[in-house]
Amino acid sequence: MSDDKQHVSKQFRVERIVDKDNTDTYYANCIMVRSTIYDFSFNFGQSFVDDGEKKIFEKFEKRIFMSPHQAKAFLHALKLQVDSYEANFGEIKLRTQKKGTQH
C-alpha cells in the first residue's frame, strides 16, 4: 500500500451506504468505453435484434464518467468479482470478436 493510501485510511473510516429507495437499477447487455486524458466514459445500453431489418441495434441510455484513477480502481474491483464468479461457477467464455466490432 502506498504511503498516501495508508495515511488516508488511518485518518478516515469508510462507511458505505446504498440508498435502496433512491438507487436506480438498470440492466445493460452492451457497453462502449471511451477515454480522454482527463476521464473515462462508460456508456451502458441494451442490444436487440430487428429481424425485419436483419440488424442488431445497440441503444445506449446510461453514461458514467470516472477519473483515470477511479477507472483503474473499478477495473481492479471488477477483476476481483469476475475471478470470484469464475471460481464458483466456471469460466465465462466470450464470443469471438470480429475486427471493428464491440462486445
C-alpha positions in Angstrom: 0.0 0.0 0.0 1.3 3.5 -0.8 2.2 5.9 2.0 -0.6 8.2 0.9 -3.2 5.4 1.0 -2.1 4.3 4.4 -2.2 7.9 5.7 -5.8 8.4 4.4 -7.0 5.0 5.8 -5.7 5.9 9.2 -7.5 9.2 9.2 -10.9 8.1 7.9 -13.2 5.2 8.5 -15.1 4.4 5.3 -18.8 3.8 5.7 -20.6 2.6 2.6 -24.3 3.3 2.3 -26.6 2.0 -0.5 -29.8 4.0 -0.5 -32.1 1.4 -2.0 -35.0 3.7 -2.1 -33.2 6.2 -4.4 -30.9 3.9 -6.4 -31.9 3.2 -10.0 -31.4 -0.3 -11.3 -30.6 -0.7 -15.0 -29.9 -3.8 -17.0 -27.2 -3.5 -19.7 -26.0 -6.1 -22.1 -23.6 -3.9 -24.1 -21.0 -1.3 -23.1 -19.0 1.3 -25.0 -15.9 2.7 -23.3 -14.1 5.8 -24.3 -11.3 7.8 -22.7 -9.5 11.1 -22.8 -6.5 12.4 -20.9 -9.0 13.6 -18.3 -11.5 10.8 -17.9 -13.1 7.6 -18.9 -16.7 7.3 -20.1 -18.7 4.1 -19.8 -21.8 4.1 -21.9 -24.2 1.3 -20.9 -27.0 0.1 -23.1 -29.2 -2.7 -24.4 -28.8 -4.5 -27.7 -31.7 -6.1 -29.5 -32.3 -7.7 -32.9 -34.7 -6.4 -35.5 -35.4 -9.4 -37.7 -37.2 -7.4 -40.2 -34.2 -5.2 -40.9 -31.7 -8.0 -40.2 -29.8 -5.7 -37.8 -28.7 -5.7 -34.3 -29.3 -2.3 -32.6 -27.5 -1.0 -29.5 -29.2 1.7 -27.6 -27.1 3.5 -25.0 -29.0 5.2 -22.3 -26.7 5.5 -19.2 -23.3 7.1 -19.0 -20.8 7.2 -16.2 -17.7 9.3 -16.2 -14.7 8.4 -14.0 -11.3 9.9 -13.4 -8.4 7.6 -14.6 -7.6 6.8 -11.0 -11.2 5.7 -10.3 -11.4 3.8 -13.6 -8.3 1.7 -12.6 -9.8 1.1 -9.2 -13.0 0.0 -10.9 -11.0 -2.4 -13.2 -9.4 -3.9 -10.1 -12.7 -4.4 -8.2 -14.4 -5.8 -11.3 -11.5 -8.3 -11.9 -11.8 -9.5 -8.3 -15.5 -10.1 -8.7 -15.1 -11.9 -12.1 -12.3 -14.1 -10.7 -14.6 -15.0 -7.7 -17.5 -15.7 -10.1 -15.4 -18.0 -12.3 -14.0 -19.8 -9.3 -17.6 -20.6 -8.2 -19.4 -21.1 -11.5 -16.7 -21.7 -14.2 -15.0 -19.7 -16.8 -17.0 -17.0 -18.6 -16.5 -17.6 -22.3 -16.6 -14.6 -24.7 -17.8 -14.8 -28.2 -15.2 -14.4 -30.9 -15.0 -10.7 -31.8 -14.8 -9.7 -35.4 -12.5 -6.8 -36.3 -14.2 -3.4 -35.8 -17.0 -4.7 -33.5 -17.5 -4.5 -29.8 -18.9 -6.9 -27.3 
